[in-house]
Each structure stands twice: as C-alpha cells, then as structure tokens.
C-alpha cells in the first residue's frame, strides 16, 4: 500500500506550485496559469484539503477580474467558493468579488444577493462590509434612482470604514464620500453635495482618486443657483 504524503511533502509541493502560479500571473500569462489546475486538483485530493484548489481558482478569478473579463472571473470565483468550506474571511472576500462581477454585468438582483451575504457575514472584514454597503448605494442610483436608499447605504459605509483595519480602508472611504456627494448632486440637493465634495477635496488623497472629480463637481455647483429658494 502506498503511504500517504507527509505534511512536509505536501507543503513543499504546494510552495513550488504557488511559485509557478505567481510567476505566470505576474507575467500576465493567465492561460499558462490555468494549465496548473490538474496539478492543484491532484495535490488537493492527496492532501485532503479542498481549500488548496479553492485558493487557486480564486487567484485565476482575480486574474480575469483584473482584465475586466467578468464572466470568466465569475466562473472561477463560484468554483473556488465551492471548495473553500466555512472560512468566513475568504468566503467574504470571494463573495464580494462575485457581487462586483454581477454588478459590472448589470445583473443587479444577483449582485444584491451576494452583497447581502457579505453584510450577513459578521466575521467578514469590517471594511469589506463597508464596501458592500457602498456598492449597494451605487446600484440603488444606477438601477432605480433611489436616492434616499443610496444615501443611507453610503452613510452606513462611511460609518464602518476604518483605515486602521485590513481590506480596503482609506481608498474605500474616499470613494464612498465622493459617491455620497454625487448622489446628493444628482438628487438636486446642492448644499449637501457641496459639503461632501469639500470633504473629498479637504481630506482626500490624489492616489485614491475622485479628488479632481470632486473639484469639478464643486466648481459647477458654485456657478449654479440653488433650485429651491
């Protein structure tokens, strides 16, 4: 009878595979990376650790997502999630990516279902849950022009974001500030829009985006009289 591989052998083989995977992904060689799947499946089976295959599939999903191939990314994210088990952090991260894929495809009902799952996952990163609220807010405006719901979700996101905690942070907070300003702007509430555009300009960082857009929005509002007396 063949002896099962030791933990040390499994770990060494896993490290070698991950090094090959990372080299292909860093070089933009997604198809070459995908060809490693049978080896990950075999290792996962021999190690009795389905999550090893799951993490590989999620990495391939990320590669497609970065190329804006959201349909392909979704396929790998869903396959990876089925292998992960009950890890709440990884389930949350992958679930949020699934929601983003559906959102970019304008499949808003599916996106909302996955965003709800992220919010229900209390063990998920606080900033990840904030990102889910922020995406809900964006969809509310894009889908039905539901401005009160959008404002509420942006405010929930801003309440949750903590730059000292992992997974998003300052960039997510800044995007939500701008999204809230733009929502007030589109809803013809210029005083509130000005307030949040100014916050983006005052507290924002150029590397996170939206600062120039906030300046443009504020300058436009300064030239237009308020619609209400």
C-alpha positions as MATLAB code, in Angstrom:
seq = 'XXXXXXXXXXXXXXXXXXXXXXXXXXXXXXXXXXXXXXXXXXXXXXXXXXXXXXXXXXXXXXXXXXXXXXXXXXXXXXXXXXXXXXXXXXXXXXXXXXXXXXXXXXXXXXXXXXXXXXXXXXXXXXXXXXXXXXXXXXXXXXXXXXXXXXXXXXXXXXXXXXXXXXXXXXXXXXXXXXXXXXXXXXXXXXXXXXXXXXXXXXXXXXXXXXXXXXXXXXXXXXXXXXXXX';
ca = [
       0.000    0.000    0.000;
       1.306    3.431   -0.945;
       1.962    5.628    2.049;
       0.146    8.973    2.008;
       2.413   12.009    1.571;
       3.637   13.678    4.724;
       2.585   17.202    5.668;
       6.104   18.376    4.894;
       5.938   16.882    1.391;
       2.534   18.445    0.774;
       3.717   21.858    1.959;
       6.855   21.715   -0.200;
       4.873   20.733   -3.306;
       2.307   23.428   -2.578;
       5.030   26.082   -2.302;
       6.524   25.032   -5.642;
       3.143   25.145   -7.333;
       2.338   28.550   -5.847;
       5.696   29.904   -7.055;
       4.909   28.747  -10.597;
       1.403   30.197  -10.379;
       2.654   33.555   -9.134;
       5.300   33.725  -11.869;
       2.678   33.136  -14.570;
       0.223   35.636  -13.074;
       2.893   38.313  -12.628;
       3.817   37.859  -16.292;
       0.178   38.129  -17.362;
       0.213   34.505  -18.555;
      -3.296   33.571  -17.476;
      -3.675   30.578  -19.796;
      -0.379   29.100  -18.603;
      -1.569   29.581  -15.023;
      -4.860   27.809  -15.791;
      -2.913   24.785  -17.044;
      -1.754   24.215  -13.463;
      -5.302   23.289  -12.416;
      -4.898   19.482  -12.745;
      -1.841   19.608  -10.508;
      -3.709   21.648   -7.897;
      -6.624   19.214   -8.079;
      -4.300   16.269   -7.559;
      -2.490   17.943   -4.663;
      -5.771   18.969   -3.072;
      -7.066   15.407   -3.303;
      -3.900   13.828   -1.881;
      -3.722   16.403    0.920;
      -7.456   16.041    1.624;
      -7.553   19.835    1.598;
     -10.078   21.127   -0.972;
      -9.251   24.694    0.004;
      -5.903   24.398   -1.825;
      -7.813   24.048   -5.084;
     -10.226   26.756   -3.940;
      -7.485   29.349   -3.429;
      -6.024   28.523   -6.848;
      -9.404   29.016   -8.533;
      -9.876   32.347   -6.758;
      -6.453   33.500   -7.958;
      -7.452   32.662  -11.532;
     -10.692   34.556  -10.954;
      -8.684   37.584   -9.815;
      -6.568   37.429  -12.973;
      -9.691   37.534  -15.155;
     -11.223   40.276  -12.991;
      -8.131   42.460  -13.417;
      -8.579   42.098  -17.183;
     -12.276   43.061  -16.851;
     -13.304   39.618  -18.094;
     -16.084   39.468  -15.535;
     -17.906   36.466  -16.953;
     -14.780   34.311  -16.750;
     -13.891   35.736  -13.333;
     -17.339   34.839  -12.055;
     -16.968   31.251  -13.211;
     -13.737   30.789  -11.261;
     -14.913   32.675   -8.184;
     -18.006   30.486   -7.875;
     -15.960   27.330   -8.413;
     -13.430   28.469   -5.815;
     -16.122   29.282   -3.279;
     -17.492   25.750   -3.560;
     -14.105   24.407   -2.418;
     -13.368   26.813    0.431;
     -15.523   25.388    3.172;
     -16.589   27.621    6.036;
     -13.696   30.119    6.162;
     -15.700   33.337    6.792;
     -12.967   35.753    5.715;
     -12.239   34.047    2.405;
     -15.941   33.476    1.817;
     -16.478   37.196    2.374;
     -13.682   38.348    0.066;
     -14.682   36.000   -2.741;
     -18.380   36.753   -2.249;
     -17.716   40.476   -2.598;
     -15.829   39.846   -5.840;
     -18.766   37.798   -7.122;
     -21.068   40.716   -6.324;
     -18.792   43.129   -8.187;
     -18.759   40.826  -11.235;
     -22.553   40.706  -11.314;
     -22.684   44.470  -10.812;
     -20.343   45.178  -13.735;
     -22.549   42.943  -15.879;
     -25.585   44.969  -14.710;
     -27.089   41.842  -13.172;
     -28.192   43.854  -10.189;
     -30.501   41.359   -8.498;
     -27.723   38.776   -8.312;
     -25.297   41.447   -7.126;
     -27.648   42.437   -4.288;
     -27.983   38.835   -3.145;
     -24.225   38.489   -2.798;
     -23.857   41.893   -1.161;
     -26.475   40.834    1.392;
     -24.443   37.694    2.085;
     -21.362   39.830    2.734;
     -23.299   42.006    5.174;
     -24.721   38.987    6.980;
     -21.204   37.585    7.442;
     -20.327   39.228   10.766;
     -16.895   37.596   10.760;
     -16.017   39.304    7.462;
     -13.666   42.284    7.454;
     -15.337   45.460    8.686;
     -14.065   47.359    5.651;
     -15.320   44.599    3.375;
     -18.807   45.029    4.759;
     -18.429   48.786    4.252;
     -17.525   48.138    0.604;
     -20.702   46.063    0.264;
     -22.797   48.949    1.595;
     -21.053   51.345   -0.801;
     -21.734   49.128   -3.815;
     -25.369   48.792   -2.772;
     -25.582   52.583   -2.695;
     -24.120   52.890   -6.178;
     -26.526   50.305   -7.584;
     -29.552   51.978   -5.980;
     -28.884   55.132   -8.014;
     -27.878   53.373  -11.218;
     -30.807   50.982  -11.195;
     -33.792   52.967   -9.930;
     -32.603   56.443   -8.883;
     -33.456   55.542   -5.291;
     -31.664   58.452   -3.697;
     -32.778   58.029   -0.053;
     -31.738   54.352   -0.064;
     -28.443   55.247   -1.715;
     -27.683   57.964    0.851;
     -28.494   55.565    3.692;
     -26.162   52.874    2.348;
     -23.327   55.352    1.752;
     -23.685   56.637    5.315;
     -23.564   53.038    6.602;
     -20.378   52.504    4.600;
     -18.762   55.667    5.952;
     -19.676   54.657    9.486;
     -17.985   51.282    9.056;
     -14.806   52.214    7.170;
     -11.706   52.153    9.359;
      -8.331   52.948    7.717;
      -6.521   51.119   10.512;
      -8.195   47.828    9.656;
      -7.396   45.492    6.723;
      -9.128   45.115    3.371;
      -9.845   48.414    1.687;
      -9.656   51.410    4.018;
      -8.763   54.935    3.047;
      -9.488   54.389   -0.645;
     -12.888   52.876    0.115;
     -13.786   55.703    2.471;
     -12.819   58.279   -0.151;
     -14.846   56.568   -2.870;
     -17.891   56.485   -0.597;
     -17.525   60.163    0.271;
     -17.485   61.023   -3.417;
     -20.373   58.655   -4.158;
     -22.445   60.339   -1.448;
     -21.620   63.794   -2.841;
     -22.536   62.693   -6.376;
     -25.805   61.174   -5.141;
     -26.806   64.417   -3.433;
     -25.759   66.276   -6.589;
     -27.892   64.080   -8.860;
     -30.815   64.349   -6.404;
     -30.595   68.156   -6.708;
     -29.566   68.723   -3.117;
     -26.654   71.084   -3.804;
     -25.931   72.127   -0.201;
     -25.339   68.524    0.838;
     -23.421   67.819   -2.372;
     -21.095   70.765   -1.726;
     -20.447   69.560    1.826;
     -19.266   66.140    0.721;
     -17.389   67.358   -2.348;
     -15.456   69.647    0.015;
     -14.711   66.738    2.340;
     -13.266   64.733   -0.545;
     -11.094   67.707   -1.525;
     -10.039   68.534    2.044;
      -9.349   65.040    3.356;
      -8.777   63.067    0.154;
      -5.545   61.785   -1.354;
      -4.901   62.015   -5.079;
      -3.679   58.414   -5.301;
      -7.116   57.134   -4.260;
      -8.939   59.063   -6.986;
     -12.027   61.282   -7.016;
     -10.309   64.478   -5.812;
     -10.279   66.138   -9.232;
     -13.823   64.946   -9.900;
     -14.902   66.492   -6.588;
     -13.286   69.811   -7.550;
     -15.085   69.749  -10.887;
     -18.414   68.998   -9.230;
     -17.949   71.721   -6.639;
     -16.929   74.327   -9.224;
     -20.007   73.505  -11.288;
     -22.310   73.844   -8.288;
     -20.776   77.158   -7.283;
     -21.837   78.568  -10.670;
     -25.433   77.273  -10.467;
     -28.037   78.822   -8.154;
     -29.847   76.525   -5.751;
     -33.092   75.160   -7.282;
     -35.044   75.965   -4.108;
     -35.495   79.443   -2.529;
];
